[in-house]
Amino acid sequence: MTAPIRVRVHASDRLSEAGVTAELKQWPEVSVVADADEADVAIVVADDVDRDAVRMLRAAQRGDGDRAVLVATRIDDRGLLEAVEAGACGVVRRSEASGQAIVAAVRTAARGDGTLPSDLLGRLLTQVGKLQRQVLAPHGLSFGGLSDREVAVLRLVADGLDTGEIAEELAYSERTIKNVIHDVTTRLHLRNRSQAVAYALREGLI
C-alpha cells in the first residue's frame, strides 16, 4: 500500500486552516502533519495573492523537492505570476476547492507536476509571452538567460568548433568569442565550455 502524502496546511486565518484540515483528514491518500519540515506538499489558503500569501508560499519552499498548492478566492493576472514565482506548482480556486479537487492537486504536486484551471493557464501563458516580448527580447535575452549571440556561440561549441573557427563563422574577433564564453560560464556558475553546452542542451536552447 502506498504511503499517504504528508501535507501541511498554511492559512492567513485559523478558520480556513481548520476547515481545509478537517476536509483533508477524510481522505486516506493524504496525512495532515503539524510540522512543515515533515510535509511533502504545502497547501496555502488565502483570499488574495497578497504579501502574506506570497510569504507563506516562499516559506514552504525549503528545498528542491518542496511543493506548494495555492487555494485562493481571487486570482488576478499579477497575483497568478507572483504565486508561480513564489513556488506554487498548483492553483485551485476556493469556489472549486472540494476535498477531491485539493487532493488531486496534492497528488499532482507530489509527482512534481503542476495544476492550473484552463483559463488561468491561458492567462499565465499570455503573461509569459508579454514578459518575453516586452522585457526580455528588447535586451536580447531569452527565458534561459542567454542572449541570441551566446546561444549561437554555444551551438558552434557543441558542434566541435574551436575559438578561431567560431570567430570566423560568426564574424567576431576571437577575443569576443572568449569573452562570450567567459560571461556565460561566470554568470551561470559553470566550470567550463562543456558545462555551458550541457546547460544549453538541458534548457532546450540548442
N, CA and C of each residue as an Amber inpcrd file, in Angstrom:
protein
   618
   0.8410000  -1.1950000   0.0000000   0.0000000   0.0000000   0.0000000
   0.8830000   1.2540000   0.0000000   0.5510000   2.2360000  -0.8630000
   1.3430000   3.4590000  -0.9620000   1.1450000   4.3240000   0.2810000
   2.2440000   4.8480000   0.7940000   2.1550000   5.7050000   1.9790000
   1.4160000   6.9860000   1.6270000   0.6110000   7.5250000   2.5530000
  -0.1020000   8.7740000   2.2680000   0.8640000   9.9390000   2.0840000
   0.4280000  10.9090000   1.2900000   1.2270000  12.1170000   1.0590000
   1.0700000  13.0250000   2.2700000   2.1720000  13.4310000   2.8490000
   2.1250000  14.2930000   4.0400000   1.9560000  15.7460000   3.6180000
   0.9160000  16.3920000   4.1400000   0.6410000  17.7810000   3.7820000
   0.5910000  18.6470000   5.0360000   1.0000000  19.8790000   4.8600000
   0.9060000  20.8860000   5.9280000   0.0560000  22.0320000   5.3970000
  -0.9890000  22.3870000   6.1330000  -1.8970000  23.4500000   5.7120000
  -1.4700000  24.7680000   6.3490000  -1.2790000  25.7870000   5.5110000
  -0.9550000  27.1390000   5.9730000  -2.1070000  28.0550000   5.5470000
  -2.5450000  28.9170000   6.4350000  -3.6140000  29.8490000   6.0860000
  -3.4370000  31.1440000   6.8660000  -4.0040000  32.2160000   6.3200000
  -3.8970000  33.5110000   6.9810000  -4.8500000  33.6150000   8.1730000
  -5.8380000  32.6990000   8.2520000  -6.7470000  32.7060000   9.4070000
  -6.9900000  31.2740000   9.8650000  -7.2530000  31.1120000  11.1470000
  -7.3790000  29.7780000  11.7430000  -8.5980000  29.0290000  11.2190000
  -9.6730000  29.7470000  10.9060000 -10.8890000  29.0930000  10.4320000
 -10.6420000  28.3760000   9.1040000  -9.9380000  29.0610000   8.1900000
  -9.6300000  28.4450000   6.8990000  -8.7220000  27.2370000   7.0810000
  -7.7220000  27.3830000   7.9360000  -6.8050000  26.2720000   8.1790000
  -7.5390000  25.0750000   8.7640000  -8.4250000  25.3320000   9.7270000
  -9.1700000  24.2430000  10.3620000 -10.1190000  23.5730000   9.3790000
 -10.7560000  24.3810000   8.5020000 -11.7000000  23.8240000   7.5420000
 -11.0260000  22.9190000   6.5190000  -9.9290000  23.3730000   5.9480000
  -9.2190000  22.5590000   4.9550000  -8.6090000  21.3290000   5.6230000
  -8.0870000  21.4950000   6.8230000  -7.5110000  20.3610000   7.5470000
  -8.5660000  19.2910000   7.8110000  -9.7350000  19.7150000   8.2610000
 -10.8170000  18.7640000   8.5470000 -11.2470000  18.0280000   7.2840000
 -11.3200000  18.7300000   6.1740000 -11.7080000  18.1020000   4.9090000
 -10.6680000  17.0760000   4.4710000  -9.3900000  17.4280000   4.5880000
  -8.3330000  16.5290000   4.1260000  -8.2300000  15.2760000   4.9870000
  -8.5870000  15.3610000   6.2460000  -8.4940000  14.1980000   7.1350000
  -9.4650000  13.0940000   6.7330000 -10.4030000  13.4020000   5.8460000
 -11.3410000  12.3990000   5.3640000 -10.7750000  11.5820000   4.1990000
  -9.6170000  11.9860000   3.7290000  -9.0260000  11.3400000   2.5590000
  -7.8040000  10.5290000   2.9670000  -7.8510000   9.2020000   2.8020000
  -6.7250000   8.3560000   3.2330000  -5.4540000   8.5600000   2.4100000
  -5.5860000   9.2000000   1.2150000  -4.4100000   9.4100000   0.3630000
  -3.4480000  10.4320000   0.9350000  -3.9440000  11.2530000   1.8800000
  -3.1020000  12.2920000   2.4530000  -3.0810000  12.1820000   3.9650000
  -2.0100000  12.7160000   4.5480000  -1.8860000  12.7570000   6.0010000
  -1.4820000  14.1730000   6.3930000  -2.3050000  14.8340000   7.1840000
  -2.0150000  16.2080000   7.5940000  -1.0180000  16.1870000   8.7420000
   0.0740000  16.9310000   8.5830000   1.1050000  16.9840000   9.6120000
   1.2160000  18.4090000  10.1540000   1.6660000  18.5200000  11.3890000
   1.7770000  19.8320000  12.0250000   3.1190000  20.4950000  11.7550000
   4.1340000  19.6760000  11.4750000   5.4860000  20.1930000  11.2800000
   5.7430000  20.3850000   9.7870000   6.0180000  21.6190000   9.3750000
   6.2520000  21.9120000   7.9590000   7.4430000  21.1410000   7.4130000
   8.4350000  20.8510000   8.2630000   9.6270000  20.1390000   7.8090000
   9.3320000  18.6950000   7.4180000   8.2040000  18.1580000   7.8820000
   7.8490000  16.7680000   7.5820000   6.9590000  16.6550000   6.3440000
   6.4860000  17.7760000   5.8350000   5.4920000  17.7540000   4.7580000
   6.1120000  17.4830000   3.3950000   5.3930000  16.7120000   2.5740000
   5.7680000  16.5190000   1.1760000   5.2050000  17.6500000   0.3170000
   4.0310000  18.1340000   0.6900000   3.3520000  19.1980000  -0.0500000
   2.7680000  20.1910000   0.9430000   2.9330000  21.4700000   0.6570000
   2.3210000  22.5210000   1.4760000   1.0760000  23.0280000   0.7640000
   0.0310000  23.2870000   1.5330000  -1.1790000  23.9000000   0.9910000
  -1.3190000  25.2740000   1.6260000  -1.3920000  26.3030000   0.8030000
  -1.5320000  27.6740000   1.2780000  -2.9290000  28.1580000   0.9160000
  -3.6930000  28.5770000   1.9280000  -5.0690000  29.0320000   1.7310000
  -5.1250000  30.5280000   1.9720000  -5.6640000  31.2800000   0.9990000
  -5.7010000  32.7380000   1.1230000  -6.8770000  33.2940000   0.3320000
  -7.3100000  34.4990000   0.7150000  -8.3550000  35.1760000  -0.0560000
  -7.7560000  35.7420000  -1.3450000  -6.6600000  36.4870000  -1.2100000
  -5.9800000  37.0940000  -2.3520000  -4.5220000  36.6600000  -2.3740000
  -3.8920000  36.8090000  -3.5240000  -2.4540000  36.5600000  -3.5960000
  -1.7580000  37.8450000  -3.1630000  -1.7850000  38.0790000  -1.8550000
  -1.2020000  39.2910000  -1.2950000   0.1540000  38.9800000  -0.6790000
   0.6770000  39.9320000   0.0640000   2.0070000  39.7600000   0.6580000
   2.0630000  38.5620000   1.5890000   1.0110000  38.3500000   2.3840000
   1.0010000  37.2180000   3.3120000   0.9940000  35.8880000   2.5660000
   0.1940000  35.8110000   1.4840000   0.1200000  34.5670000   0.7100000
   1.4640000  34.2580000   0.0670000   2.0950000  35.2850000  -0.5020000
   3.4020000  35.0850000  -1.1280000   4.4290000  34.6680000  -0.0910000
   4.3730000  35.2870000   1.0960000   5.3050000  34.9260000   2.1690000
   5.1230000  33.4600000   2.5620000   3.8670000  33.0040000   2.6800000
   3.6230000  31.6150000   3.0620000   4.1020000  30.6490000   1.9800000
   3.8930000  31.0230000   0.7150000   4.3670000  30.1730000  -0.3820000
   5.8890000  30.0490000  -0.3540000   6.5570000  31.1770000  -0.1660000
   8.0270000  31.1530000  -0.1430000   8.5460000  30.3820000   1.0640000
   7.8750000  30.5370000   2.1950000   8.3050000  29.8370000   3.4050000
   8.1770000  28.3280000   3.2410000   7.2430000  27.9080000   2.3810000
   7.0410000  26.4720000   2.1730000   8.1270000  25.8610000   1.3070000
   8.8830000  26.7010000   0.5840000   9.9370000  26.2030000  -0.3180000
  11.2510000  26.0950000   0.4490000  11.4480000  24.9860000   1.1120000
  12.6520000  24.8270000   1.9290000  13.6880000  23.9270000   1.2840000
  13.3870000  23.4060000   0.1300000  14.3270000  22.5220000  -0.5570000
  13.8750000  22.3070000  -1.9740000  14.7200000  21.6790000  -2.7820000
  14.4030000  21.4710000  -4.1860000  13.1650000  20.6120000  -4.3730000
  12.8860000  19.7210000  -3.4120000  11.7540000  18.8220000  -3.5850000
  10.4470000  19.3410000  -3.0220000  10.4650000  20.4990000  -2.3910000
   9.2490000  21.0200000  -1.7810000   8.2530000  21.4680000  -2.8410000
   6.9700000  21.2490000  -2.5460000   5.8930000  21.6070000  -3.4590000
   4.8320000  22.3780000  -2.6960000   4.1740000  23.3060000  -3.3830000
   3.1270000  24.0900000  -2.7360000   1.9150000  24.2050000  -3.6470000
   0.7330000  24.0710000  -3.0500000  -0.5360000  24.2500000  -3.7520000
  -1.2310000  25.4520000  -3.1370000  -1.6500000  26.3880000  -3.9830000
  -2.3390000  27.5820000  -3.5150000  -3.8400000  27.4200000  -3.7130000
  -4.5870000  27.6590000  -2.6420000  -6.0580000  27.6990000  -2.7120000
  -6.4530000  29.1420000  -2.4240000  -6.9850000  29.8320000  -3.4350000
  -7.2500000  31.2660000  -3.2830000  -8.6400000  31.6420000  -3.7900000
  -9.1930000  32.6880000  -3.1720000 -10.5210000  33.1740000  -3.5760000
 -10.4400000  34.0040000  -4.8390000  -9.5190000  34.9610000  -4.8620000
  -9.3710000  35.8630000  -6.0100000  -7.9550000  35.7760000  -6.5520000
  -7.8440000  35.5850000  -7.8720000  -6.5320000  35.4440000  -8.5020000
  -6.5190000  36.2820000  -9.7790000  -5.8950000  37.4630000  -9.7080000
  -5.7640000  38.2640000 -10.9220000  -4.4620000  37.8940000 -11.6310000
  -4.2020000  38.5300000 -12.7840000  -3.0320000  38.1590000 -13.5800000
  -1.7290000  38.3710000 -12.8150000  -1.6450000  39.5050000 -12.1260000
  -0.4210000  39.7860000 -11.3700000  -0.2470000  38.7760000 -10.2420000
  -1.3350000  38.4790000  -9.5500000  -1.2710000  37.5170000  -8.4590000
  -0.8820000  36.1270000  -8.9280000  -1.3620000  35.7570000 -10.1210000
  -1.0190000  34.4560000 -10.6810000   0.4750000  34.3510000 -10.9200000
   1.0570000  35.3910000 -11.5110000   2.5050000  35.3950000 -11.7480000
   3.2800000  35.3640000 -10.4320000   2.8330000  36.1550000  -9.4650000
   3.5240000  36.1940000  -8.1770000   3.4620000  34.8450000  -7.4720000
   2.3140000  34.1610000  -7.5890000   2.1770000  32.8500000  -6.9570000
   3.1360000  31.8450000  -7.5820000   3.2230000  31.8530000  -8.9100000
   4.1270000  30.9300000  -9.6040000   5.5780000  31.2540000  -9.2580000
   5.9190000  32.5490000  -9.2440000   7.2830000  32.9550000  -8.9050000
   7.6390000  32.5660000  -7.4730000   6.6240000  32.5640000  -6.5840000
   6.8730000  32.2360000  -5.1770000   6.9380000  30.7340000  -4.9320000
   6.6600000  29.9330000  -5.9770000   6.8280000  28.4930000  -5.8300000
   5.5850000  27.6500000  -5.9130000   4.4300000  28.2530000  -6.1970000
   3.2070000  27.4510000  -6.3140000   3.2750000  26.5880000  -7.5670000
   3.0890000  25.2870000  -7.4020000   3.0500000  24.4080000  -8.5800000
   1.6280000  23.9570000  -8.8590000   0.6910000  24.3850000  -8.0330000
  -0.7150000  24.0850000  -8.2480000  -1.5630000  25.2230000  -7.7280000
  -2.6430000  25.5380000  -8.4440000  -3.5690000  26.5880000  -8.0170000
  -4.9910000  26.0480000  -8.1110000  -5.7480000  26.2240000  -7.0410000
  -7.1510000  25.8080000  -7.0000000  -7.9800000  26.9930000  -6.5300000
  -9.0360000  27.3120000  -7.2720000  -9.9300000  28.3750000  -6.8210000
 -10.6970000  27.9050000  -5.5830000 -10.8830000  28.8150000  -4.6570000
 -11.5760000  28.4430000  -3.4160000 -13.0010000  27.9840000  -3.6980000
 -13.6380000  28.5860000  -4.7050000 -15.0200000  28.2030000  -5.0490000
 -15.0830000  26.7840000  -5.6180000 -13.9490000  26.2560000  -6.0640000
 -13.8910000  24.9050000  -6.6350000 -13.1080000  23.9510000  -5.7480000
 -12.7830000  24.4180000  -4.5330000 -11.8570000  23.6790000  -3.6650000
 -12.5740000  22.6130000  -2.8430000 -13.1300000  21.6130000  -3.5210000
 -13.6590000  20.4540000  -2.8050000 -12.4780000  19.6210000  -2.3190000
 -12.7630000  18.7160000  -1.4010000 -11.6910000  17.8360000  -0.9420000
 -11.0700000  17.0760000  -2.0960000 -11.8990000  16.6300000  -3.0210000
 -11.4000000  15.8770000  -4.1760000 -10.4670000  16.7270000  -5.0310000
 -10.8330000  17.9970000  -5.2590000 -10.0120000  18.8750000  -6.0890000
  -8.6730000  19.1690000  -5.4170000  -8.6910000  19.4090000  -4.1070000
  -7.4440000  19.7020000  -3.3940000  -6.5340000  18.4810000  -3.3700000
  -7.1180000  17.3080000  -3.0970000  -6.3130000  16.0860000  -3.0530000
  -5.7200000  15.7870000  -4.4280000  -6.4870000  16.0220000  -5.4880000
  -5.9690000  15.8100000  -6.8400000  -4.7830000  16.7230000  -7.1060000
  -4.8770000  17.9900000  -6.6630000  -3.7660000  18.9300000  -6.8420000
  -2.5610000  18.5040000  -6.0120000  -2.8060000  17.9740000  -4.8210000
  -1.7200000  17.4930000  -3.9600000  -1.0130000  16.3090000  -4.6020000
  -1.7880000  15.3780000  -5.1520000  -1.1960000  14.2170000  -5.8260000
  -0.3000000  14.6710000  -6.9820000  -0.8190000  15.6170000  -7.7710000
  -0.0600000  16.1160000  -8.9130000   1.2220000  16.8030000  -8.4600000
   1.1170000  17.6170000  -7.4040000   2.2970000  18.3110000  -6.8770000
   3.3320000  17.3240000  -6.3560000   2.8620000  16.2760000  -5.6970000
   3.7860000  15.2810000  -5.1380000   4.5610000  14.5670000  -6.2360000
   3.9690000  14.4790000  -7.4300000   4.6650000  13.8660000  -8.5700000
   5.6310000  14.8300000  -9.2420000   5.6040000  16.0920000  -8.8050000
   6.4720000  17.0940000  -9.4100000   5.8370000  17.7960000 -10.5890000
   4.5240000  17.6370000 -10.7680000   3.8160000  18.2830000 -11.8630000
   2.9780000  19.4420000 -11.3330000   2.3080000  20.1520000 -12.2400000
   1.5280000  21.3150000 -11.8400000   0.0600000  21.1940000 -12.1990000
  -0.7550000  21.9880000 -11.5040000  -2.1920000  22.0090000 -11.7480000
  -2.6500000  23.4550000 -11.8500000  -3.3490000  23.7760000 -12.9440000
  -3.9350000  25.1020000 -13.1150000  -5.2640000  24.9570000 -13.8330000
  -6.3130000  25.6780000 -13.4050000  -7.5460000  25.7250000 -14.1990000
  -7.2150000  26.2290000 -15.6020000  -7.9320000  25.7220000 -16.6150000
  -7.5700000  26.0160000 -18.0030000  -7.5460000  27.5020000 -18.3140000
  -8.4760000  28.2730000 -17.7420000  -8.4820000  29.7090000 -18.0480000
  -7.2820000  30.4080000 -17.4150000  -6.8690000  29.9410000 -16.2260000
  -5.6860000  30.5220000 -15.5890000  -4.4180000  30.1470000 -16.3560000
  -4.3850000  28.9430000 -16.9140000  -3.2350000  28.5470000 -17.7180000
  -3.1080000  29.4590000 -18.9360000  -4.2370000  29.7480000 -19.5790000
  -4.2180000  30.6570000 -20.7210000  -3.7260000  32.0330000 -20.3350000
  -4.1870000  32.5390000 -19.1770000  -3.7560000  33.8540000 -18.7100000
  -2.2670000  33.8570000 -18.3720000  -1.7850000  32.7630000 -17.7890000
  -0.3710000  32.6770000 -17.4440000   0.4860000  32.6770000 -18.7090000
   0.0630000  31.9200000 -19.7190000   0.8240000  31.8800000 -20.9700000
   0.8430000  33.2540000 -21.6370000  -0.2700000  33.9870000 -21.5460000
  -0.3090000  35.3340000 -22.1030000   0.6760000  36.2410000 -21.3890000
   0.7360000  36.1440000 -20.0560000   1.6570000  36.9640000 -19.2750000
   3.1090000  36.6120000 -19.5810000   3.3830000  35.3160000 -19.7370000
   4.7460000  34.8850000 -20.0530000   5.1610000  35.4070000 -21.4280000
   4.2330000  35.3330000 -22.3910000   4.5350000  35.8530000 -23.7200000
   4.7920000  37.3440000 -23.6970000   4.0140000  38.0700000 -22.9120000
   4.1970000  39.5230000 -22.7910000   5.5490000  39.8320000 -22.1480000
   5.9240000  39.0490000 -21.1470000   7.2200000  39.2470000 -20.4940000
   8.3590000  39.0430000 -21.4820000   8.2370000  37.9960000 -22.3030000
   9.2690000  37.7330000 -23.2980000   9.3760000  38.8780000 -24.3040000
   8.2170000  39.3520000 -24.8010000   8.2190000  40.3880000 -25.8370000
   8.6430000  41.7440000 -25.3120000   8.1630000  42.1170000 -24.1240000
   8.3420000  43.4850000 -23.6410000   9.5720000  43.6720000 -22.7640000
  10.0310000  42.6070000 -22.1210000  11.1350000  42.7600000 -21.1700000
  12.4140000  42.0640000 -21.6490000  12.2990000  40.7930000 -22.0020000
  13.5000000  40.0420000 -22.3420000  13.9960000  40.3050000 -23.7650000
  13.0950000  40.1970000 -24.7340000  13.5050000  40.3340000 -26.1350000
  14.1960000  41.6660000 -26.4380000  13.7090000  42.8080000 -25.9160000
  14.3990000  44.0700000 -26.2120000  15.8490000  44.1050000 -25.7350000
  16.1840000  43.2450000 -24.7600000  17.5620000  43.1760000 -24.2680000
  18.3070000  41.9780000 -24.8460000  17.6970000  41.3260000 -25.8490000
  18.3550000  40.1960000 -26.4880000  18.4550000  38.9700000 -25.6180000
  17.5280000  38.8390000 -24.6400000  17.5820000  37.7150000 -23.7100000
  16.4340000  36.7460000 -23.9470000  16.6370000  35.5190000 -23.4720000
  15.5920000  34.5030000 -23.5160000  15.3120000  34.0630000 -22.0860000
  14.3140000  33.1720000 -21.9090000  13.9990000  32.6980000 -20.5690000
  15.1220000  31.8350000 -19.9980000  15.9750000  31.3170000 -20.8600000
  17.1050000  30.5490000 -20.3580000  18.2230000  31.4250000 -19.8520000
  18.0850000  32.7530000 -19.9960000  19.0930000  33.6750000 -19.5020000
  20.2390000  33.9040000 -20.4640000  20.1020000  33.4390000 -21.7090000
  21.1610000  33.6040000 -22.6940000  20.7030000  34.5110000 -23.8300000
  21.6130000  35.3210000 -24.3340000  21.3020000  36.1710000 -25.4780000
  21.4060000  35.3470000 -26.7650000  20.9000000  35.9160000 -27.8570000
  20.9750000  35.2160000 -29.1450000  22.4260000  34.9250000 -29.5210000
  23.3270000  35.8830000 -29.2640000  24.7350000  35.6800000 -29.6000000
  25.3390000  34.5540000 -28.7710000  24.9910000  34.5160000 -27.4730000
  25.5160000  33.4570000 -26.6110000  25.0350000  32.0860000 -27.0640000
  23.7670000  32.0030000 -27.4510000  23.2240000  30.7310000 -27.9430000
  23.9460000  30.3070000 -29.2190000  24.1820000  31.2750000 -30.1290000
  24.8750000  30.9660000 -31.3850000  26.2800000  30.4290000 -31.1180000
  27.0000000  31.0470000 -30.1700000  28.3440000  30.5880000 -29.8300000
  28.3030000  29.1760000 -29.2530000  27.3720000  28.9190000 -28.3330000
  27.2980000  27.5960000 -27.7030000  26.9120000  26.5160000 -28.7060000
  26.0840000  26.8570000 -29.6780000  25.7440000  25.8780000 -30.7200000
  26.9940000  25.4370000 -31.4730000  27.8600000  26.4030000 -31.7780000
  29.0790000  26.0740000 -32.5130000  30.0940000  25.3410000 -31.6370000
  30.1160000  25.6860000 -30.3500000  30.9640000  24.9270000 -29.4190000
  30.5050000  23.4750000 -29.3960000  29.1840000  23.2780000 -29.3390000
  28.6250000  21.9270000 -29.3140000  28.9490000  21.1690000 -30.6010000
  29.1060000  21.8990000 -31.7070000  29.4510000  21.2660000 -32.9870000
  30.9330000  20.9270000 -33.0870000  31.7030000  21.3130000 -32.0540000
  33.1140000  20.9490000 -32.0180000  34.0700000  21.9880000 -32.5740000
  33.5730000  23.1920000 -32.8820000  34.4470000  24.2280000 -33.4250000
  35.2870000  24.8440000 -32.3100000  36.5240000  25.2340000 -32.6460000
  37.3590000  25.9090000 -31.6660000  37.0920000  27.4100000 -31.7270000
  37.7770000  28.1690000 -30.8820000  37.5170000  29.6050000 -30.7640000
  37.7090000  30.3310000 -32.0940000  38.8100000  30.0200000 -32.7970000
  39.0830000  30.6790000 -34.0640000  38.0240000  30.3850000 -35.1080000
  37.5780000  29.1370000 -35.1700000  36.5570000  28.7490000 -36.1410000
  35.2190000  29.4080000 -35.8400000  34.8890000  29.5270000 -34.5510000
  33.6340000  30.1910000 -34.1650000  33.6910000  31.6690000 -34.5330000
  34.8360000  32.2930000 -34.2680000  35.0020000  33.7110000 -34.5980000
  34.8360000  33.9400000 -36.0960000  35.4030000  33.0540000 -36.8930000
  35.2870000  33.1880000 -38.3470000  33.8440000  32.9650000 -38.8060000
  33.1730000  31.9660000 -38.2250000  31.7960000  31.6370000 -38.6110000
  30.8370000  32.7770000 -38.3010000  31.0320000  33.4210000 -37.1290000
  30.0980000  34.4630000 -36.6940000  30.5910000  35.8830000 -36.9940000
  31.7730000  35.9840000 -37.6000000  32.3480000  37.2940000 -37.9530000
  32.6050000  38.1580000 -36.7200000  33.1100000  37.5300000 -35.6640000
  33.5400000  38.2380000 -34.4640000  35.0390000  38.0030000 -34.2870000
  35.6480000  38.7750000 -33.4050000  37.0450000  38.5210000 -33.0810000
  37.1310000  37.3370000 -32.1200000  38.3010000  36.7060000 -32.0570000
  38.4890000  35.6030000 -31.1160000  38.3280000  36.0900000 -29.6750000
  38.7570000  37.3120000 -29.4080000  38.6210000  37.8730000 -28.0660000
  37.1470000  37.9710000 -27.6710000  36.3030000  38.3900000 -28.6280000
  34.8650000  38.4910000 -28.3470000  34.2850000  37.1200000 -28.0170000
  34.6800000  36.1050000 -28.7760000  34.1670000  34.7510000 -28.5230000
  34.5980000  34.2630000 -27.1400000  35.8640000  34.5170000 -26.8060000
  36.3540000  34.1240000 -25.4770000  35.5770000  34.8490000 -24.3800000
  35.2840000  36.1300000 -24.5980000  34.5230000  36.9070000 -23.6120000
  33.1030000  36.3730000 -23.4610000  32.4920000  36.0020000 -24.5760000
  31.1260000  35.4610000 -24.5330000  31.0980000  34.1850000 -23.6980000
  32.0310000  33.2810000 -23.9660000  32.0690000  32.0160000 -23.2320000
  32.3720000  32.2570000 -21.7570000  33.3010000  33.1830000 -21.4880000
  33.6210000  33.5070000 -20.0910000  32.4080000  34.0930000 -19.3730000
  31.6740000  34.9990000 -20.0390000  30.4930000  35.6190000 -19.4300000
  29.4280000  34.5710000 -19.0900000  29.2030000  33.6350000 -20.0170000
  28.1920000  32.6010000 -19.7990000  28.5770000  31.7030000 -18.6270000
  29.8070000  31.2170000 -18.6290000  30.2190000  30.3030000 -17.5630000
  30.2500000  30.9970000 -16.1990000  30.6490000  32.2750000 -16.1720000
  30.6930000  33.0100000 -14.9030000  29.2920000  33.2930000 -14.3870000
  28.4250000  33.7910000 -15.2610000  27.0700000  34.1680000 -14.8500000
  26.2450000  32.9770000 -14.3770000  26.4470000  31.8330000 -15.0090000
  25.6600000  30.6510000 -14.6750000  26.3930000  29.7070000 -13.7160000
  27.5550000  30.1530000 -13.2170000  28.3390000  29.3720000 -12.2470000
  28.7100000  27.9950000 -12.8170000  29.1850000  28.0090000 -14.0640000
  29.6280000  26.7840000 -14.7200000  31.1490000  26.7760000 -14.7800000
  31.7340000  25.5760000 -14.8470000  33.1840000  25.4750000 -14.7450000
  33.8980000  25.6020000 -16.0860000  33.2520000  25.2020000 -17.1680000
  33.9400000  25.1820000 -18.4460000  32.9620000  25.1740000 -19.6100000
  33.5070000  25.0780000 -20.8230000  32.6810000  25.0750000 -22.0330000
  31.7080000  23.9040000 -22.0610000  32.1800000  22.7520000 -21.6480000
  31.3430000  21.5510000 -21.6920000  30.1060000  21.7170000 -20.8230000
  30.2880000  22.2830000 -19.6350000  29.1510000  22.5110000 -18.7590000
  28.2010000  23.5450000 -19.3540000  28.7470000  24.5520000 -20.0420000
  27.9040000  25.5630000 -20.6710000  27.0450000  24.9380000 -21.7610000
  27.6400000  24.0640000 -22.5540000  26.8920000  23.3690000 -23.5980000
  25.8260000  22.4660000 -22.9720000  26.1950000  21.7600000 -21.9080000
  25.2320000  20.8690000 -21.2320000  24.0550000  21.6660000 -20.6970000
  24.3300000  22.8470000 -20.1350000  23.2540000  23.7160000 -19.6300000
  22.3260000  24.1140000 -20.7660000  22.8890000  24.5520000 -21.8900000
  22.0710000  24.9980000 -23.0130000  21.2220000  23.8610000 -23.5710000
  21.7880000  22.6640000 -23.6150000  21.0300000  21.4930000 -24.0820000
  19.8970000  21.1600000 -23.1230000  20.1970000  21.2030000 -21.8270000
  19.1940000  20.8810000 -20.8160000  18.0320000  21.8640000 -20.8350000
  18.3410000  23.1370000 -21.1190000  17.3020000  24.1580000 -21.1580000
  16.5970000  24.2150000 -22.5150000  17.0040000  23.3620000 -23.4480000
  16.3680000  23.3450000 -24.7630000  16.7200000  24.5330000 -25.6320000
  17.8910000  25.1540000 -25.3750000  18.2870000  26.3500000 -26.1210000
  19.0570000  25.9960000 -27.3880000  19.6550000  24.8110000 -27.4090000
  20.3630000  24.3750000 -28.6130000  20.0120000  22.9260000 -28.8980000
